[in-house]
Amino acid sequence: MELMSIWLKAALIYLLILTVLTFIICGLDKFAAKKQLRRVPEKMLFLLSALGGSVGMYAGMLTFRHKTQHWYFKFGIPAIIVVQTILVLALYRLLS
């Protein structure tokens, strides 16, 4: 198997796992907010998003109606998605 193909599959698996994990954590944080339990720090939600879980965070925001009133999530998460998309496209173009 070609090395590029292995790296591409590994990257896709990484992004899928982080996206699902971030989505689940967003849902758990919404549940904790409703029950007044210990919350996930906002810095952690942004860190997970920046590490590749931004699509999961955005999906969680829409699904659970969570963090949608905070401007820094409302605009920050889509901005992270745009930057990550540009980086992925640039990397793909560079390597192909």
Buried (B, 14 or more C-beta within 10 A) or exposed (E): EEEEEEEEEEEEEEBBEBBBBBBEBBBBBBEEBEEEEEEBEEEEBBEBBBBBBBBBBBBBBEEBEBBEEEEEBEEBBEEBBEEBEEEEEEEEEEEE
